[in-house]
Amino acid sequence: MEKRRFGASGLDVPAVGMGTWRTFDVRGKAAEANARAVVDQALAAGANLVDSSPMYGEAERVLGRALQGGRDAAIVATKVWTPSADEGRAQVERALGLFGGHVELYQIHNLVNWRQHLAMLERSKAAGQVKVIGATHYREDALGELAEVMRTGRIGAIQVPYNPVQREVERLVLPHAAELGLGVVIMRPFAEGALFRRMPSPDELEPLKPFGVTTWSQALLKWSLSDPRCHVAIPATSRPARMLENAQAGNPPWFSEEERAYVARLATKT
Ligand SMILES: NC(=O)c1ccc[n+]([C@@H]2O[C@H](COP(=O)([O-])OP(=O)(O)OC[C@H]3O[C@@H](n4cnc5c(N)ncnc54)[C@H](OP(=O)(O)O)[C@@H]3O)[C@@H](O)[C@H]2O)c1
């Protein structure tokens, strides 16, 4: 797996990591064992940046358990998500308990109460519990506010949606991120799975073979990761075999504008 310098943060991240929204919001022995199998596969394949949030129900807890024995090999990205400053502090305490006392990337989820949480996370960073502070949003109408937070100079990373049918960040966010030296995490690389509704045929994927791409998921991941302003994509899956398939997209050669345009055409074909 290719490792990439995460903006100016000093952290090195894999090109492909893993998300946990919905897929890790599970309870019970069998479902949690399955989550562990997904994490084991991610770590074995070098896709070792794992993203969660208190917004994702059981996901932080399930992820923390699945990382037992493997925590040192992982880069944990999680979030604070609450309007309350007190509850924000409690969320961070809980997460530090789940992730061995430190979190590599702590993000302010959907910019909720970002001013207070930012100051709190700066204190956690000064105490050595957090390495990089980030901010996330998924809605186009919030990207202006995200840009405002970026311009404070107080965050080192952002997390935004980016895929061939959701490209607003190209104009509104990625140019600033590159200028400011911010790490960029790509959420929703498959548009929450919507991009699998029409699967291109093997013949349509054939021209992408020289890029190591044999499946549609790999084509989509390579599409976003070939933008040099982006660092790590975090597809979510509940299936270990798909985790491996996704991780295999994290190596060069990267697409030129020509292949990116081709994949975008396939993604929007009806
Ligand atoms: N505001 C925020 O901060 C925010 C918002 C949204 C998401 N996120 C983060 O970004 C992560 C990714 O986004 P997402 O979960 O919304 O959507 P996504 O990664 O774009 O898509 C996930 C869907 O794709 C399917 N999938 C995964 N790999 C596949 C493959 N190789 N072949 C076919 N299907 C595949 C999964 O189903 P199976 O389980 O059946 O494989 C799942 O339904 C989240 O988990 C979360 O960590 C953050």
The ligand as an SDF file (V2000), in Angstrom:
LIG
                    3D

 48 52  0  0  0  0  0  0  0  0999 V2000
  -19.6400   13.8150    7.9320 N   0  0  0  0  0  0  0  0  0  0  0  0
  -18.7810   12.8630    7.9980 C   0  0  0  0  0  0  0  0  0  0  0  0
  -17.7820   13.0020    8.6290 O   0  0  0  0  0  0  0  0  0  0  0  0
  -19.0150   11.5540    7.2480 C   0  0  0  0  0  0  0  0  0  0  0  0
  -20.1670   11.3600    6.5000 C   0  0  0  0  0  0  0  0  0  0  0  0
  -20.2900   10.1810    5.7890 C   0  0  0  0  0  0  0  0  0  0  0  0
  -19.3030    9.2200    5.8600 C   0  0  0  0  0  0  0  0  0  0  0  0
  -18.1780    9.4070    6.6110 N   0  0  0  0  0  0  0  0  0  0  0  0
  -17.0950    8.3750    6.7120 C   0  0  0  0  0  0  0  0  0  0  0  0
  -16.7570    7.9030    5.4000 O   0  0  0  0  0  0  0  0  0  0  0  0
  -16.9000    6.4790    5.3580 C   0  0  0  0  0  0  0  0  0  0  0  0
  -17.2790    6.0220    3.9630 C   0  0  0  0  0  0  0  0  0  0  0  0
  -18.5020    6.5610    3.5280 O   0  0  0  0  0  0  0  0  0  0  0  0
  -19.8630    5.7200    3.4730 P   0  0  0  0  0  0  0  0  0  0  0  0
  -19.7680    4.5970    4.4360 O   0  0  0  0  0  0  0  0  0  0  0  0
  -20.9840    6.6960    3.6260 O   0  0  0  0  0  0  0  0  0  0  0  0
  -19.9750    5.1790    1.9870 O   0  0  0  0  0  0  0  0  0  0  0  0
  -19.0220    4.4770    0.9060 P   0  0  0  0  0  0  0  0  0  0  0  0
  -17.7510    4.0260    1.5160 O   0  0  0  0  0  0  0  0  0  0  0  0
  -19.0120    5.3690   -0.2700 O   0  0  0  0  0  0  0  0  0  0  0  0
  -19.9200    3.1910    0.5230 O   0  0  0  0  0  0  0  0  0  0  0  0
  -20.1500    2.1590    1.4320 C   0  0  0  0  0  0  0  0  0  0  0  0
  -20.9900    1.0930    0.7420 C   0  0  0  0  0  0  0  0  0  0  0  0
  -20.2500    0.4960   -0.3290 O   0  0  0  0  0  0  0  0  0  0  0  0
  -20.3330   -0.9280   -0.2500 C   0  0  0  0  0  0  0  0  0  0  0  0
  -19.0160   -1.4500   -0.6740 N   0  0  0  0  0  0  0  0  0  0  0  0
  -17.8120   -1.2540   -0.0830 C   0  0  0  0  0  0  0  0  0  0  0  0
  -16.8160   -1.8570   -0.7760 N   0  0  0  0  0  0  0  0  0  0  0  0
  -17.4190   -2.4620   -1.8420 C   0  0  0  0  0  0  0  0  0  0  0  0
  -16.9360   -3.2290   -2.9290 C   0  0  0  0  0  0  0  0  0  0  0  0
  -15.6310   -3.5060   -3.0750 N   0  0  0  0  0  0  0  0  0  0  0  0
  -17.8370   -3.7060   -3.8380 N   0  0  0  0  0  0  0  0  0  0  0  0
  -19.1620   -3.4460   -3.7280 C   0  0  0  0  0  0  0  0  0  0  0  0
  -19.6820   -2.7100   -2.7080 N   0  0  0  0  0  0  0  0  0  0  0  0
  -18.8150   -2.2200   -1.7850 C   0  0  0  0  0  0  0  0  0  0  0  0
  -20.6360   -1.2450    1.1940 C   0  0  0  0  0  0  0  0  0  0  0  0
  -21.4610   -2.3980    1.2920 O   0  0  0  0  0  0  0  0  0  0  0  0
  -20.9290   -3.7670    1.9940 P   0  0  0  0  0  0  0  0  0  0  0  0
  -20.8270   -3.4940    3.4520 O   0  0  0  0  0  0  0  0  0  0  0  0
  -22.0070   -4.7440    1.6330 O   0  0  0  0  0  0  0  0  0  0  0  0
  -19.6070   -4.0930    1.3480 O   0  0  0  0  0  0  0  0  0  0  0  0
  -21.4060   -0.0110    1.6620 C   0  0  0  0  0  0  0  0  0  0  0  0
  -22.8000   -0.1820    1.4560 O   0  0  0  0  0  0  0  0  0  0  0  0
  -17.9480    6.2080    6.4480 C   0  0  0  0  0  0  0  0  0  0  0  0
  -18.0010    4.8510    6.8270 O   0  0  0  0  0  0  0  0  0  0  0  0
  -17.4920    7.1410    7.5280 C   0  0  0  0  0  0  0  0  0  0  0  0
  -16.4020    6.5860    8.2330 O   0  0  0  0  0  0  0  0  0  0  0  0
  -18.0460   10.5690    7.2860 C   0  0  0  0  0  0  0  0  0  0  0  0
  1  2  1  0
  2  3  2  0
  2  4  1  0
  4  5  1  0
  4 48  2  0
  5  6  2  0
  6  7  1  0
  7  8  2  0
  8  9  1  0
  8 48  1  0
  9 10  1  0
  9 46  1  0
 10 11  1  0
 11 12  1  0
 11 44  1  0
 12 13  1  0
 13 14  1  0
 14 15  2  0
 14 16  1  0
 14 17  1  0
 17 18  1  0
 18 19  2  0
 18 20  1  0
 18 21  1  0
 21 22  1  0
 22 23  1  0
 23 24  1  0
 23 42  1  0
 24 25  1  0
 25 26  1  0
 25 36  1  0
 26 27  1  0
 26 35  1  0
 27 28  2  0
 28 29  1  0
 29 30  1  0
 29 35  2  0
 30 31  1  0
 30 32  2  0
 32 33  1  0
 33 34  2  0
 34 35  1  0
 36 37  1  0
 36 42  1  0
 37 38  1  0
 38 39  2  0
 38 40  1  0
 38 41  1  0
 42 43  1  0
 44 45  1  0
 44 46  1  0
 46 47  1  0
M  CHG  2   8   1  16  -1
M  END
$$$$
